[in-house]
Amino acid sequence: MMSFPGSGLAKGLAVTLRTMTKKTVTAQYPDVQPDLPPRTRGVIALLEENCTVCMLCARECPDWCIYIDSHKETLPAADPNARARTRNVLDRFAIDFSLCMYCGICIEVCPFDALFWSPEFEYAETDILELTHERDKLREWMWTVPAPPALDPAAEEPKEIATARKAAEKLAAAAAVEAGGSE
């Protein structure tokens, strides 16, 4: 394919002219809120009740922007012959959003579903030190987390449910045969 000199310039000017003739659309942001896509990454929210202080999120964070402090608490044994249990109690959970690159690794590695994406994006501060949000602020954002999308009705049944259903059907069939044979 042969191109003449300046063909790239002509194509660029054509794109510019096409764009210049279109009507501009400006969203008046503070007055009109944007329509965000459903999976928008705004800010990380914390569901504190699910956090077991396993520290996976802090260890996997490439920016080291998650700060967790905890202490161990001993629970008395319910049975006199049983031993006392210890559990971790969350003292501090903070995320420094001035360091965070919003990669979502912390949310992906959390085995207990304690971290979620919230579509909130209006949390600018005038002082960079105020971008470290403690657990009370992260908990407030939990209520802005959208519900998970509905399951696709045309999707296959999960393997676990299919296996459990087949086992229940076999037990029901065996019970029916046994009940029919005992009469």
N, C-alpha and C positions, 0 to 999 in steps of 0.2 A: 504494500500500500504506500503510495507516494503522497507526501504532504508538502505543501508549498510553504515557503518561509513566512512566518507570522501567523500561521493557522492557529496556534495556541493562543495568541493575543486576540484573534478574532473570536474564538470560542469564549474566552474570558469576558470580552466586551459584550457578547450576546447574553451571557448570564447576567451581567450587571444591568443591561438594559431591561431584561425581563423582570428583574427584581425591582428596578426603579418604577416600573409601570404598575406594579401591584399596590393595592391599598395597604397601608401599614396598620398593624394591630398592636396596640400597646395596652397591656394589662395594668390598670391603676392599682398596683399591689396593696398598699395599706388599706384602701377602701374595698377592693374586690379580692377575696381570697382565691388563690389558685386551685384548680382542680388537680389534685395529686393522684398519681397512679396508685393502685391498691397496695403495692409492695414498696412504698417509698421508705427509704432509710433516713429517718429524721434524727431521732435520739434513742438511746438505749434505756429501756424501762426495766425495773427490778420488781419481781414478785418475791418479796422477802420470805414468805412462808415456805417457799420451795427451796430456798438456798440452804444447803447443808455445809457450807464453808469447805467445800472440797478443794478449792483454790485452782481448779482447772482453768477457769476463765483468765485469772491473773497470770498463770504460768504460760498459757498459750498466746497471750496478747503480744504481738510483735512490737508494740510501742511502749509496753509496760505502763499503761495509763490507768490500770485498775488497782485500787488499794483496798486490801481486806485485812481487818483485825478481828480476832476472835479469842475466846477463852473456852476451856473445857469445864463442863459442869457435870458433877456426879449425881446420878439419879438413884435413889435407894431401890433396893431389890423388892419386887412385889411379893416374892415367895421367900421365906426365911432360908431356904436351902440354895437359893439363887445368888449370883454375885451382883454387885452394884454395876450399873451401866454408866458409861460416860458419853457425853455428846458435845459437839461443838456448838457454841452460841455465837452468833454474829454480833460483833460490837460496832464495826465500821465497814461500810461498803461504799466506796467512792470511785467515780470515774472522772478523770481529767480530760475534758473535751477539747482543751487546747492542744493536747497531744494525740488524741484519738484520730485515726484515719478512716473510721467507719467501715472497716473491712468485714465485720460481723463474725469473726472467728470465735469470739467469746460466746456469742449466741449459739453458734453451731456446736461447740464442744460441751455446753452445759448439759449434763445428763439428767437434770431434774427440772428442766423447763423453768428456770428462775429468771432468765433474761429474754427480752423480746424487743423487736423494733417498734417504735412508736412513730407515727408520721409527723409529730411535732417538730418544727424547725425554727420557731421563733424564740430562741433562748440566747440571743446576743447579749454581751455584757460590755461595759466600758472598761473594766479592769480584767486583765487576763487571769488574775488569781481567782476571780469569781466563776471561772469556767470549770472548776472542780466541784462537781455536784455530789452531795452526800446522799445516803440511802433514803432520807425522807423526800427529797426532790425526785429521785429516781422512782420512788413508790408512787408519787403523784402522777407521773407519766404513764403508769401501768393502766390507768383507766381510759387512756386515749388509744390503747392498742386495739386495732380492729380485730373482729372475730376471724377465725381461720376460714378460708373459702370452703364452700360446701363440697362434699364429695361428688365426683362425677357419677351419675346414675348408670352410665354405660360402662363403667370401669369393672374390671374383674373383681371377684370377691377375694379379700386377703387370704393368704394361705392358712394363717392361723385359724381364722373363722371357718374356712372350708373344712379343715381337718377336724375341728371341734364338732361341726355340724354332722360330718360323716360318722364320727365316733358316737354321737348321740343317737343317730338314726340306727346304727348297728345295735346299740344297747336297747333301744325301743323295739326293734325287730326281734331280738333275742327274748326280751320280756314278753312279747306278744306270742311267740312260739311256745314259750314255757307256760304261759297262762292258758293257751289253747290246748296244750298237751295234758295239763293237770285236771281238766274238766271231765 
